[in-house]
Amino acid sequence: MKTNQLLLAALLAAFTISCSGKKDNTDNYDINGAGNKAPKEEKASTRVDLESKGVGPITSVDIPDTIDEELAKTGEGVFKQSCVICHKVEDKFIGPAVKGVVDRRSPEWIMNMILEPAKMLRDDPLAKDLFLEFNGSPMSDMGLTEEQARAVLEYFRTL
């Protein structure tokens, strides 16, 4: 009986020690063991890439300095009708939050993602990274026109 109690106590102690919550910090170090911290890769949703235009029909967008309030209001309506099922303004949801997207992506990239999400996912490295970051949830093609996509872009500029 004492042997069983000692065995149980030893197993319990081993389990407690192995599950102590001590974090292994070796994942931040380079593989040669020199102790130099390797920078963690930035999430695709926060990475800034204003150079890429993505792939799709939009190769150039003329963006005025001032916001077209009427176009932005139209874009807000399109966003509420077609996009809120997966996107929130300030919070990550099924897809990334849209607030500040114009500070991280080019206007062409944004419009191409709205208009041709399947093509972007297939051919654009950043879109592929977003797909992975958001658990393999592809963005749906909502069948928007270029005018609607431009209006949504204008709405994003107001956020």
C-alpha positions in Angstrom: 0.0 0.0 0.0 2.8 2.4 0.9 4.5 1.6 -2.4 1.3 2.6 -4.3 1.1 5.8 -2.3 4.8 6.7 -3.0 4.3 5.9 -6.7 1.2 8.1 -6.8 3.0 10.9 -5.0 6.0 10.6 -7.4 3.7 10.7 -10.5 1.8 13.7 -9.1 5.0 15.5 -8.4 6.4 14.8 -11.9 3.1 16.0 -13.4 3.1 19.2 -11.4 6.7 20.0 -12.3 6.1 19.3 -16.0 3.0 21.5 -16.1 4.4 24.3 -14.0 3.8 26.8 -16.8 7.5 27.7 -17.2 7.9 29.1 -20.6 10.6 28.0 -22.9 12.2 31.2 -24.3 14.4 29.4 -26.9 11.9 30.2 -29.7 13.2 33.8 -29.8 16.9 32.8 -30.4 18.7 32.0 -33.5 19.5 28.4 -34.3 23.2 28.7 -33.8 22.6 29.2 -30.1 24.6 32.4 -29.9 21.8 34.0 -27.8 21.0 36.7 -30.2 17.3 37.3 -30.3 15.7 36.9 -33.7 13.0 39.5 -34.3 9.5 38.0 -34.4 7.9 38.2 -37.8 5.3 40.9 -38.0 1.7 39.8 -38.5 0.4 40.3 -42.1 -2.5 42.4 -40.7 -0.2 45.0 -39.2 2.6 44.8 -41.8 3.0 48.0 -43.8 3.3 47.6 -47.6 2.4 50.7 -49.5 4.3 49.7 -52.6 2.4 46.5 -53.7 -0.6 47.1 -55.9 -1.7 43.5 -55.7 -3.1 41.7 -58.7 -6.3 42.5 -60.4 -7.9 45.1 -62.6 -6.7 48.2 -60.6 -3.3 49.4 -61.6 -3.6 53.1 -60.7 -6.0 55.1 -58.5 -6.0 58.9 -58.3 -6.6 59.8 -54.7 -7.2 63.5 -54.0 -5.9 65.1 -50.8 -9.4 65.9 -49.5 -12.0 63.2 -48.8 -15.1 63.1 -51.0 -17.7 63.0 -48.2 -20.5 61.9 -50.5 -18.4 59.0 -51.9 -17.4 58.0 -48.4 -21.0 57.9 -47.3 -21.8 55.7 -50.3 -18.8 53.5 -49.3 -20.0 53.2 -45.8 -23.4 51.9 -47.0 -21.7 49.4 -49.3 -19.4 48.3 -46.4 -22.4 47.9 -44.1 -24.3 45.9 -46.7 -21.5 43.7 -48.0 -18.5 43.6 -45.6 -19.6 43.7 -42.0 -20.4 40.0 -42.1 -16.7 39.4 -41.8 -15.0 42.8 -41.0 -15.4 45.1 -38.1 -14.0 48.7 -38.1 -11.7 48.5 -35.1 -11.6 44.8 -34.1 -10.3 41.6 -35.7 -13.2 39.4 -36.6 -13.3 36.8 -39.3 -11.2 39.2 -41.3 -8.9 42.0 -40.2 -10.1 45.3 -38.8 -10.4 47.9 -41.6 -9.5 51.0 -39.5 -6.1 52.2 -40.6 -5.9 49.9 -43.6 -5.1 52.9 -45.9 -2.0 53.5 -43.8 -0.8 49.9 -44.4 -1.8 49.2 -48.0 -1.9 51.0 -51.3 -5.2 52.1 -52.7 -4.7 49.7 -55.6 -4.1 46.8 -53.3 -7.2 47.5 -51.3 -9.4 47.8 -54.4 -7.9 44.7 -56.0 -8.6 42.7 -52.7 -12.2 43.9 -52.7 -12.7 43.1 -56.4 -10.6 40.0 -57.0 -10.1 38.2 -53.6 -9.5 34.8 -55.1 -6.9 36.0 -57.6 -5.2 38.0 -54.8 -5.1 34.9 -52.6 -3.7 32.9 -55.4 -1.1 35.4 -56.7 -0.3 38.0 -54.0 2.1 37.1 -51.2 0.6 39.5 -48.6 -3.0 38.2 -49.3 -1.6 34.6 -48.8 -0.1 35.7 -45.4 -3.4 37.2 -44.4 -5.2 34.0 -45.3 -2.9 32.1 -43.0 -3.1 34.6 -40.2 -6.9 34.5 -40.3 -7.1 30.7 -40.0 -7.6 30.0 -43.7 -10.7 32.1 -44.0 -10.7 33.3 -47.6 -12.3 36.7 -48.4 -15.5 36.3 -50.3 -16.1 37.9 -53.7 -19.1 40.1 -53.0 -19.4 41.0 -56.7 -18.8 44.7 -56.2 -18.2 47.1 -59.1 -15.1 49.2 -59.4 -17.2 52.2 -58.4 -18.4 50.5 -55.2 -14.8 49.4 -54.4 -13.6 53.0 -54.8 -16.4 54.2 -52.6 -15.5 51.6 -49.9 -11.9 52.8 -50.2 -13.0 56.4 -49.7 -15.0 55.3 -46.6 -11.8 53.6 -45.2 -10.0 56.9 -45.6 -12.4 58.4 -43.1 -11.7 55.9 -40.4 
